[in-house]
Amino acid sequence: MNKEERDDELLKIALSRGIFFHSSEVFSDNIAGFWDYGPIGVRILNNLLGQWRQTLYSMNGFEISGSVILPKVVLQASGHEANFFDMEIKCKNCGTVYRVDKLLEEKDSSKNFEGLTEDEYLKYIQEYSIKCGKCGGELDGIKKFGTMFPLKVGDDLQAYLRPEACQSIFLGFKRVFEAYGKKLPMVIAQAGKAFRNEISPRNNLLRQREFYQNDIEIFFLDDDFKFEEDYKINIYDKNDENLKEIGIKDAFSRGVIKSSVTAYGIAKIHEFLLRVGFMNQDIRYRKLYEDKAFYSKESFDVEIRKQDTWIELVACNNRGEHDLLSYEEHGAKGLRVDGKIPQIFEISMGTDRLFYMLLFSSFRKDDSRAWLSMNSVISPFKAAIFPLVSKDNLDTKAASILARSRYRTDILYGDNGSIGKRYRRAEEVGIKLAFTVDYNTMESNTITVRESDSMKQFRIDIDKLDTVIFESASNDFEELRKKYECH
């Protein structure tokens, strides 16, 4: 199954199970680039953010929640008003508009096409013989397209919807620093919405106009960070094609990673990505050169494999003094610490992209079914409990078992439809364990536990249900069977 077919199959599950769906979809003239999360999607999203917060707490960080509306002066100081735009190209024949860099990335995923000149873009369009995907016509007429959403506050005050979540963190630094110890380094984070007027949003959650970001910003004066975790990571460096898998500490000592704060940040993000369910071979760190932001001292894009392509998920940028110094130059006060402007290292993650790529990587299909094989820390429910049938007091028994479980708010209960269909519905949304109350339960006080991946099952004592759920996070199903199966 190619990635387009996989996307289509995953979207079918997402829509049918209420994981995510088009915003305002009941109207035919709704606007592209806006998506809603349903009940299952919200649970998965909250679990992801919970794991992200565990990473934040391991860094002794503080979380804030800032306004999504920012005054004009902030976006002037940050440089967004002057520089935040994309390049668009239009079909001569049908008028369809495309974002040029993304159009080229779809043709050649090995290159990064951001920040090129109009002539360079046109050269690549000709080199790859790219035509309009809608009518096959020629593409021409590259121009800048501003990607911020402007709005008026009151009668005449100019403001914008924030194009990235980090600005609220920079704006809040002074207050948080003074309230929480006046000591650097300090880690401040935020999870929230950002808004970009994308030229041609597509690929459902991967390119939206309204989206979540979760950003971690490290404020520091001295680049002397220590990191205990040392993971083997895959680095893509266009200037060193032989460089692939390397330990973070080794990469730092060899100068592949130049600053200790970058090595520290990469170690933290890598541990997080492994914990939520990505495989090491599907994560790579693209080292940026001329394609990094002009203010960045060092940048790596964290990318996730999507079969034969790579999707950018996290930006790791050593932003130096740029942000707070720019604020100061535009009139902001009180940003210096010991007479110096703090530097900033950023871990900026596209939350919706994280969400979607986890679903994509966990999607499985065989001749009889499609399902999500998800890590239990991300799954919308730890388990499901089903009565075999909703009669003969089996439903009452199942409800009483659920009520006694310490995981009762994290267990899905269902008695509608056949037991086979209930298994399928649970598997499709990533619930790994299903406990079934049957007629033997009433006699032996045992219950069947079934795993979604293998569809194998065995019986356990009812009073071991919570133990099996807890241990399923760190033990495979066969190990659980050996420990807890009733004979």
C-alpha positions as CSV (number, residue, x, y, z in Angstrom):
1,M,0.0,0.0,0.0
2,N,1.5,3.3,-1.1
3,K,1.3,6.4,1.2
4,E,-1.6,7.9,-0.7
5,E,-3.7,4.8,-0.3
6,R,-2.6,4.6,3.4
7,D,-3.7,8.2,3.9
8,D,-7.0,7.5,2.3
9,E,-7.6,4.4,4.5
10,L,-6.6,6.3,7.6
11,L,-8.9,9.2,6.8
12,K,-11.8,6.7,6.4
13,I,-11.2,5.5,9.9
14,A,-10.7,9.0,11.3
15,L,-14.0,10.1,9.8
16,S,-16.1,7.0,10.7
17,R,-14.8,6.9,14.3
18,G,-14.8,10.6,14.9
19,I,-11.1,11.0,15.4
20,F,-10.8,14.1,13.2
21,F,-12.9,15.6,10.5
22,H,-13.3,18.8,8.3
23,S,-14.5,21.8,10.2
24,S,-18.0,23.0,9.1
25,E,-18.3,19.9,7.0
26,V,-22.1,20.1,6.9
27,F,-21.8,23.0,4.5
28,S,-20.5,22.4,1.0
29,D,-18.7,25.7,0.8
30,N,-16.6,25.3,3.9
31,I,-13.0,26.5,3.9
32,A,-10.0,24.2,3.4
33,G,-7.3,24.0,6.0
34,F,-9.5,23.8,9.1
35,W,-10.0,20.5,11.0
36,D,-11.8,19.5,14.2
37,Y,-10.9,16.8,16.6
38,G,-13.7,14.4,17.8
39,P,-14.0,12.7,21.2
40,I,-11.4,10.0,20.3
41,G,-9.1,12.5,18.7
42,V,-9.2,14.8,21.8
43,R,-8.2,11.9,24.1
44,I,-5.2,10.9,21.9
45,L,-4.2,14.6,21.6
46,N,-4.4,15.1,25.4
47,N,-2.3,11.9,25.9
48,L,0.3,13.3,23.6
49,L,0.4,16.6,25.4
50,G,0.6,14.8,28.7
51,Q,3.7,13.0,27.5
52,W,5.1,16.3,26.2
53,R,4.6,17.8,29.6
54,Q,6.5,14.9,31.2
55,T,9.5,16.0,29.0
56,L,9.0,19.6,30.1
57,Y,8.9,18.6,33.8
58,S,12.1,16.6,33.3
59,M,13.7,19.9,32.2
60,N,12.3,21.7,35.3
61,G,10.3,23.9,32.9
62,F,7.3,26.2,33.4
63,E,4.2,26.1,31.2
64,I,2.2,29.3,30.2
65,S,-0.8,30.0,28.0
66,G,-0.6,33.2,26.0
67,S,-3.1,35.2,23.9
68,V,-3.5,34.2,20.3
69,I,-4.0,37.9,19.3
70,L,-0.8,39.9,19.3
71,P,-0.4,43.7,18.7
72,K,1.2,44.9,15.5
73,V,4.4,46.1,17.3
74,V,5.2,42.5,18.5
75,L,5.1,41.2,14.9
76,Q,7.1,44.2,13.7
77,A,9.8,43.5,16.4
78,S,9.9,39.8,15.6
79,G,10.3,40.5,11.9
80,H,7.2,38.6,10.9
81,E,5.4,41.6,9.4
82,A,8.3,42.2,6.9
83,N,9.4,38.6,6.3
84,F,6.5,36.2,7.0
85,F,5.4,35.2,3.5
86,D,5.5,32.2,1.1
87,M,6.0,32.1,-2.6
88,E,3.0,31.1,-4.7
89,I,2.8,30.1,-8.4
90,K,-0.3,30.0,-10.5
91,C,-1.5,27.8,-13.4
92,K,-1.7,29.8,-16.6
93,N,-4.7,27.8,-17.8
94,C,-7.1,27.1,-14.8
95,G,-5.7,29.6,-12.2
96,T,-5.0,27.0,-9.5
97,V,-2.5,28.4,-7.0
98,Y,0.3,26.4,-5.4
99,R,2.9,27.0,-2.7
100,V,6.1,26.6,-4.7
101,D,8.4,25.1,-2.0
102,K,5.9,22.4,-1.1
103,L,5.2,21.7,-4.8
104,L,8.9,21.1,-5.3
105,E,9.3,19.0,-2.1
106,E,6.5,16.7,-3.4
107,K,8.7,16.2,-6.5
108,D,12.0,15.8,-4.6
109,S,11.8,15.1,-0.9
110,S,15.6,15.0,-0.6
111,K,16.0,18.7,-0.8
112,N,14.7,21.7,1.2
113,F,13.3,24.4,-1.1
114,E,12.5,27.1,1.5
115,G,13.9,30.6,1.1
116,L,14.9,30.5,-2.6
117,T,14.6,33.4,-5.0
118,E,12.0,33.7,-7.7
119,D,14.5,32.8,-10.4
120,E,15.7,29.7,-8.5
121,Y,12.2,28.5,-8.0
122,L,11.4,28.9,-11.7
123,K,14.6,27.1,-12.6
124,Y,13.5,24.1,-10.5
125,I,10.0,24.2,-11.9
126,Q,11.5,23.8,-15.4
127,E,14.1,21.3,-14.3
128,Y,11.4,18.9,-12.9
129,S,8.9,19.7,-15.7
130,I,6.2,20.4,-13.1
131,K,2.7,21.1,-14.5
132,C,-0.6,21.9,-12.9
133,G,-1.9,18.9,-11.0
134,K,-5.4,19.9,-11.8
135,C,-5.4,20.5,-15.6
136,G,-1.9,19.8,-16.7
137,G,-1.3,23.4,-17.7
138,E,1.9,25.4,-17.4
139,L,2.8,27.2,-14.2
140,D,4.0,30.7,-14.1
141,G,3.9,34.0,-12.2
142,I,5.7,33.5,-8.9
143,K,4.9,36.1,-6.2
144,K,5.0,36.7,-2.5
145,F,2.0,35.8,-0.4
146,G,1.7,37.2,3.2
147,T,0.7,34.3,5.5
148,M,-0.4,36.2,8.7
149,F,-4.0,36.7,9.5
150,P,-4.6,40.5,10.2
151,L,-7.5,41.8,12.3
152,K,-8.8,44.9,13.9
153,V,-9.1,45.3,17.6
154,G,-11.8,47.9,18.4
155,D,-12.2,50.5,15.7
156,D,-8.7,51.0,14.5
157,L,-6.0,49.0,16.4
158,Q,-4.1,46.7,14.0
159,A,-3.3,43.2,15.4
160,Y,-2.6,39.7,14.1
161,L,-3.5,36.2,15.0
162,R,-0.2,34.8,16.2
163,P,1.7,32.9,13.4
164,E,3.6,30.9,15.9
165,A,3.2,30.1,19.6
166,C,6.7,31.0,20.7
167,Q,6.1,34.8,20.6
168,S,3.9,34.5,23.7
169,I,6.7,32.8,25.5
170,F,9.2,35.5,24.6
171,L,6.7,38.1,25.7
172,G,6.1,36.4,29.0
173,F,9.8,35.8,29.8
174,K,10.3,38.9,32.0
175,R,7.2,38.1,34.2
176,V,8.0,34.4,34.6
177,F,11.7,35.1,35.3
178,E,10.9,37.5,38.1
179,A,8.2,35.3,39.6
180,Y,10.1,32.0,39.6
181,G,13.6,32.5,41.0
182,K,15.4,35.0,38.7
183,K,17.8,32.3,37.7
184,L,19.0,31.1,34.3
185,P,18.8,28.7,32.5
186,M,15.1,28.8,32.6
187,V,12.7,26.7,30.5
188,I,9.3,28.1,29.5
189,A,6.8,26.3,27.3
190,Q,3.4,26.6,25.8
191,A,0.9,24.4,23.9
192,G,-1.6,26.3,21.9
193,K,-3.0,27.4,18.6
194,A,-1.2,29.3,15.9
195,F,-2.6,30.6,12.6
196,R,-1.1,30.8,9.1
197,N,-2.9,31.7,5.9
198,E,-1.6,28.8,3.9
199,I,-1.7,29.2,0.1
200,S,-3.0,25.7,-0.6
201,P,-3.5,23.6,2.5
202,R,-3.5,19.9,1.9
203,N,-2.7,16.5,3.3
204,N,-5.3,17.0,6.0
205,L,-3.6,17.6,9.4
206,L,-0.1,18.1,7.9
207,R,-0.8,21.5,6.5
208,Q,-3.5,23.6,8.1
209,R,-4.4,27.3,8.5
210,E,-5.3,26.9,12.2
211,F,-3.1,24.4,14.1
212,Y,-1.6,23.5,17.4
213,Q,2.0,24.0,18.3
214,N,3.9,22.9,21.5
215,D,7.0,24.9,22.0
216,I,9.7,24.7,24.6
217,E,12.1,27.7,24.9
218,I,15.3,27.5,26.9
219,F,16.6,30.9,28.0
220,F,20.3,30.9,29.0
221,L,23.5,33.0,29.2
222,D,26.2,30.2,29.2
223,D,26.2,27.4,26.7
224,D,27.4,24.7,29.1
225,F,24.5,22.2,29.2
226,K,24.9,18.7,30.5
227,F,22.9,15.8,29.1
228,E,22.9,12.3,30.6
229,E,20.9,10.7,27.8
230,D,23.0,9.6,24.8
231,Y,20.9,8.1,22.0
232,K,22.1,6.8,18.6
233,I,20.4,9.2,16.2
234,N,20.2,9.4,12.4
235,I,21.6,12.7,11.1
236,Y,21.1,13.8,7.5
237,D,23.9,16.2,6.6
238,K,24.1,17.1,2.9
239,N,27.8,18.0,3.3
240,D,28.6,14.6,4.8
241,E,26.7,11.8,3.1
242,N,28.6,9.2,5.0
243,L,27.3,10.5,8.3
244,K,24.2,8.6,9.4
245,E,23.8,6.9,12.8
246,I,25.8,8.6,15.5
247,G,25.6,9.0,19.2
248,I,24.6,12.5,20.4
249,K,27.7,12.9,22.6
250,D,29.9,11.7,19.7
251,A,28.2,14.2,17.3
252,F,28.8,17.0,19.8
253,S,32.5,16.1,20.4
254,R,33.1,15.9,16.7
255,G,31.4,19.2,16.0
256,V,28.5,17.8,14.0
257,I,26.4,19.3,16.7
258,K,28.2,22.6,17.6
259,S,26.5,23.8,20.8
260,S,25.8,21.9,24.0
261,V,22.3,23.4,24.3
262,T,21.5,21.9,20.8
263,A,22.8,18.5,22.0
264,Y,20.7,18.8,25.2
265,G,17.6,19.7,23.2
266,I,18.0,16.9,20.7
267,A,18.4,14.4,23.5
268,K,15.2,15.6,25.1
269,I,13.1,15.5,21.9
270,H,14.5,12.1,20.9
271,E,13.6,10.5,24.2
272,F,10.0,12.0,23.8
273,L,9.6,10.7,20.2
274,L,10.7,7.1,21.3
275,R,8.4,7.2,24.3
276,V,5.3,8.1,22.3
277,G,5.9,5.3,19.8
278,F,8.1,6.2,16.9
279,M,10.9,3.8,15.9
280,N,14.4,5.0,15.9
281,Q,14.9,4.2,12.2
282,D,12.0,6.4,11.3
283,I,13.4,9.5,13.0
284,R,16.2,11.7,11.4
285,Y,17.8,15.1,12.1
286,R,18.3,17.2,9.1
287,K,21.2,19.6,9.6
288,L,20.4,23.0,8.1
289,Y,22.9,25.4,6.4
290,E,21.8,28.3,4.2
291,D,18.2,27.1,4.5
292,K,18.2,27.8,8.3
293,A,16.6,31.1,9.6
294,F,18.9,34.1,9.2
295,Y,19.1,34.6,13.0
296,S,19.8,31.0,13.9
297,K,23.2,30.0,15.1
298,E,22.5,26.3,14.6
299,S,19.4,24.5,13.3
300,F,18.2,20.9,12.9
301,D,14.8,19.8,11.6
302,V,13.5,16.6,13.1
303,E,11.8,14.6,10.4
304,I,9.6,11.4,10.5
305,R,9.6,8.9,7.7
306,K,6.4,8.6,5.8
307,Q,7.3,5.6,3.6
308,D,9.5,7.1,0.8
309,T,9.3,10.7,2.1
310,W,10.2,12.6,5.2
311,I,7.9,15.0,7.1
312,E,9.2,17.8,9.2
313,L,7.9,17.5,12.7
314,V,10.1,19.6,15.0
315,A,12.3,22.6,14.6
316,C,15.4,22.8,16.8
317,N,16.9,26.3,16.6
318,N,19.6,28.0,18.6
319,R,18.1,31.5,18.1
320,G,20.8,33.3,20.0
321,E,20.0,36.8,21.2
322,H,17.8,37.7,18.2
323,D,14.3,37.6,19.8
324,L,14.8,39.5,23.0
325,L,17.3,41.9,21.4
326,S,14.8,42.7,18.7
327,Y,12.1,43.4,21.3
328,E,14.5,45.7,23.2
329,E,15.3,47.6,19.9
330,H,11.6,48.1,19.5
331,G,11.1,49.6,23.0
332,A,10.7,46.6,25.3
333,K,12.1,47.0,28.8
334,G,13.6,44.8,31.5
335,L,14.7,41.9,29.3
336,R,18.4,41.8,30.4
337,V,19.9,39.5,33.0
338,D,23.1,40.7,34.6
339,G,23.3,43.3,31.9
340,K,23.1,40.7,29.1
341,I,20.3,39.7,26.7
342,P,19.5,36.0,27.3
343,Q,19.9,33.6,24.4
344,I,17.2,31.2,23.4
345,F,17.1,27.6,22.2
346,E,13.8,26.4,20.8
347,I,12.1,23.1,20.4
348,S,9.1,23.9,18.3
349,M,6.8,21.0,17.4
350,G,3.8,20.8,15.1
351,T,1.3,19.1,17.4
352,D,-1.2,18.1,14.7
353,R,1.7,16.7,12.6
354,L,2.8,14.7,15.6
355,F,-0.7,13.4,16.0
356,Y,-1.1,12.5,12.4
357,M,2.3,10.8,11.9
358,L,1.7,8.7,15.0
359,L,-1.6,7.5,13.5
360,F,0.0,7.0,10.1
361,S,2.9,5.0,11.5
362,S,0.6,2.9,13.7
363,F,-1.8,2.1,10.9
364,R,-2.1,-1.6,10.0
365,K,-4.3,-3.5,7.5
366,D,-4.7,-7.1,6.5
367,D,-7.3,-9.0,4.4
368,S,-9.9,-8.8,7.1
369,R,-9.5,-5.6,9.0
370,A,-7.7,-2.2,9.5
371,W,-6.5,-1.1,12.9
372,L,-4.1,1.2,14.8
373,S,-1.3,-0.4,16.7
374,M,-0.6,2.3,19.2
375,N,1.6,2.8,22.2
376,S,-0.6,2.4,25.3
377,V,0.5,5.8,26.7
378,I,-1.0,7.5,23.6
379,S,-4.1,5.2,23.0
380,P,-7.4,7.0,23.7
381,F,-8.3,4.2,26.3
382,K,-6.1,1.9,28.3
383,A,-8.5,-1.0,27.5
384,A,-12.1,-1.8,26.7
385,I,-14.6,-3.9,28.6
386,F,-17.4,-5.7,26.7
387,P,-20.1,-8.1,27.9
388,L,-20.4,-10.9,25.5
389,V,-24.1,-10.1,25.1
390,S,-26.2,-7.4,26.8
391,K,-28.4,-9.8,28.7
392,D,-28.4,-12.5,31.4
393,N,-26.7,-10.0,33.8
394,L,-23.5,-10.1,31.7
395,D,-23.8,-6.3,31.1
396,T,-24.5,-5.7,34.8
397,K,-21.4,-7.7,35.7
398,A,-19.2,-5.9,33.1
399,A,-20.4,-2.5,34.5
400,S,-19.6,-3.5,38.0
401,I,-16.1,-4.6,37.0
402,L,-15.6,-1.3,35.3
403,A,-16.8,0.6,38.3
404,R,-14.2,-1.1,40.6
405,S,-11.2,-0.5,38.3
406,R,-8.8,2.3,39.1
407,Y,-8.7,2.9,35.4
408,R,-12.5,3.3,35.0
409,T,-12.2,6.7,33.4
410,D,-9.7,5.3,30.9
411,I,-11.6,2.2,29.9
412,L,-14.1,2.1,27.0
413,Y,-17.4,0.2,27.8
414,G,-19.6,-1.0,25.0
415,D,-22.6,-3.4,24.6
416,N,-24.0,-2.3,21.3
417,G,-23.7,-4.7,18.3
418,S,-22.0,-8.1,18.1
419,I,-18.8,-8.8,20.1
420,G,-16.8,-9.0,16.8
421,K,-17.9,-5.6,15.7
422,R,-17.1,-4.1,19.1
423,Y,-13.6,-5.6,18.9
424,R,-13.2,-4.0,15.4
425,R,-14.3,-0.6,16.6
426,A,-11.9,-0.7,19.5
427,E,-9.0,-1.8,17.3
428,E,-9.6,0.9,14.8
429,V,-9.0,3.6,17.3
430,G,-5.9,2.0,18.9
431,I,-7.2,0.2,22.0
432,K,-4.8,-2.7,22.5
433,L,-6.6,-4.7,25.2
434,A,-10.2,-5.8,25.3
435,F,-11.7,-7.6,28.3
436,T,-14.8,-9.7,27.7
437,V,-17.3,-10.8,30.3
438,D,-18.9,-14.1,29.2
439,Y,-20.9,-16.9,30.9
440,N,-17.8,-18.4,32.4
441,T,-17.2,-15.1,34.2
442,M,-20.3,-15.7,36.2
443,E,-19.1,-19.1,37.3
444,S,-15.4,-18.8,37.7
445,N,-14.8,-15.1,38.4
446,T,-12.4,-14.9,35.4
447,I,-12.5,-12.7,32.3
448,T,-11.0,-13.0,28.8
449,V,-8.3,-10.5,27.7
450,R,-7.7,-10.1,24.0
451,E,-4.9,-8.2,22.2
452,S,-5.7,-6.2,19.1
453,D,-2.4,-6.9,17.1
454,S,-2.4,-10.7,17.4
455,M,-6.1,-11.2,18.2
456,K,-4.8,-13.8,20.8
457,Q,-6.6,-14.1,24.1
458,F,-6.5,-15.8,27.4
459,R,-8.4,-15.8,30.7
460,I,-7.3,-14.0,33.9
461,D,-8.8,-13.6,37.4
462,I,-11.0,-10.5,37.5
463,D,-8.9,-9.1,40.4
464,K,-5.8,-9.0,38.1
465,L,-7.5,-6.7,35.5
466,D,-5.8,-3.5,36.7
467,T,-2.4,-5.3,37.1
468,V,-2.6,-6.6,33.5
469,I,-3.5,-3.1,32.2
470,F,-0.6,-1.5,34.1
471,E,2.0,-4.1,33.0
472,S,0.8,-4.0,29.4
473,A,2.7,-0.8,29.0
474,S,6.1,-2.5,29.5
475,N,5.4,-6.2,28.7
476,D,4.3,-7.9,25.5
477,F,1.2,-10.0,25.4
478,E,2.9,-13.4,25.6
479,E,4.8,-12.3,28.8
480,L,1.4,-11.3,30.3
481,R,-0.1,-14.6,29.4
482,K,2.8,-16.5,31.1
483,K,2.3,-14.5,34.3
484,Y,-1.5,-14.3,34.6
485,E,-3.3,-16.9,32.5
486,C,-5.8,-19.0,34.4
487,H,-5.8,-22.7,33.6
